[in-house]
Amino acid sequence: MSLQSHFYFFDKDPMTFDKLQRAAFYKTLLNLRKRNAALSADASIRKVSVGDDKAVYAFVREKGKKKVLLILNLSTDRQPIIIKEKALLGNA
């Protein structure tokens, strides 16, 4: 057995989504990650407070002019949120 054959473990394996119910969702997430620099591995990340910090976890990832705000409700109840930073409000 050659030394080179030991490295096959590290070769890329393509992911296929044809039999998954949420295939479109995962494809959308992967495409978003590829297209948005704020989701790259070297983007900055900072926590922001948008409500009850025991129930809601929020953070911003930024790189260059790209920015992504993620807000997660970690409770079983609906949570009110208030985004205080005007720079996070966007143009919607």
C-alpha positions as CSV (number, residue, x, y, z in Angstrom):
1,M,0.0,0.0,0.0
2,S,1.5,3.3,-1.0
3,L,1.7,6.3,1.3
4,Q,-0.6,8.3,-1.0
5,S,-3.5,6.0,-0.4
6,H,-3.6,7.1,3.3
7,F,-4.9,10.5,2.2
8,Y,-8.1,9.5,0.5
9,F,-9.9,9.9,3.8
10,F,-9.4,13.7,3.4
11,D,-10.8,14.0,-0.1
12,K,-14.0,16.0,-0.6
13,D,-17.2,14.0,-0.7
14,P,-19.9,15.7,-2.6
15,M,-23.2,16.2,-0.7
16,T,-26.4,15.2,-2.4
17,F,-29.8,16.4,-1.3
18,D,-32.2,14.7,-3.7
19,K,-33.8,12.5,-1.0
20,L,-34.1,14.9,1.8
21,Q,-37.3,16.7,2.6
22,R,-35.5,20.0,3.4
23,A,-33.2,19.9,0.4
24,A,-34.2,23.3,-0.9
25,F,-33.7,24.8,2.5
26,Y,-30.2,23.4,2.8
27,K,-29.3,24.4,-0.7
28,T,-30.5,28.0,0.1
29,L,-28.3,28.1,3.2
30,L,-25.2,26.8,1.4
31,N,-25.7,29.3,-1.5
32,L,-26.2,32.1,1.0
33,R,-23.0,31.2,2.7
34,K,-21.1,31.2,-0.6
35,R,-22.5,34.5,-1.7
36,N,-22.3,36.5,1.5
37,A,-18.9,37.5,2.9
38,A,-20.4,38.0,6.3
39,L,-20.8,34.2,6.6
40,S,-17.2,33.4,5.7
41,A,-15.0,31.8,8.3
42,D,-13.0,35.0,8.9
43,A,-16.0,37.3,9.4
44,S,-16.3,39.1,12.7
45,I,-19.0,38.1,15.1
46,R,-20.5,40.0,18.0
47,K,-23.5,39.3,20.3
48,V,-26.3,41.8,20.4
49,S,-29.1,42.2,22.9
50,V,-32.6,42.3,21.4
51,G,-34.8,41.1,24.3
52,D,-34.7,38.7,27.2
53,D,-31.1,37.4,27.0
54,K,-32.1,34.2,28.8
55,A,-34.6,33.4,26.1
56,V,-33.3,35.1,22.9
57,Y,-29.7,34.8,21.5
58,A,-28.8,37.3,18.8
59,F,-25.5,38.0,17.0
60,V,-24.2,39.9,14.0
61,R,-21.6,38.7,11.6
62,E,-19.8,41.2,9.4
63,K,-17.2,41.4,6.8
64,G,-16.6,44.4,4.5
65,K,-19.9,45.9,3.7
66,K,-21.8,42.7,4.3
67,K,-23.8,42.1,7.5
68,V,-26.0,39.3,8.8
69,L,-28.2,39.5,11.9
70,L,-29.3,36.2,13.4
71,I,-31.9,36.1,16.1
72,L,-32.7,32.8,17.8
73,N,-35.6,32.2,20.2
74,L,-34.3,29.5,22.6
75,S,-37.5,29.3,24.6
76,T,-40.8,27.6,24.0
77,D,-42.6,30.9,24.2
78,R,-43.0,33.8,21.8
79,Q,-40.5,36.5,22.6
80,P,-40.7,40.2,21.8
81,I,-37.6,41.7,20.3
82,I,-36.4,45.3,20.0
83,I,-33.5,46.1,17.7
84,K,-31.9,49.1,19.2
85,E,-29.0,49.6,16.8
86,K,-30.2,51.6,13.8
87,A,-27.4,50.2,11.6
88,L,-29.1,46.7,12.0
89,L,-32.5,47.8,10.9
90,G,-31.7,47.7,7.2
91,N,-33.9,49.1,4.4
92,A,-37.0,46.8,4.6
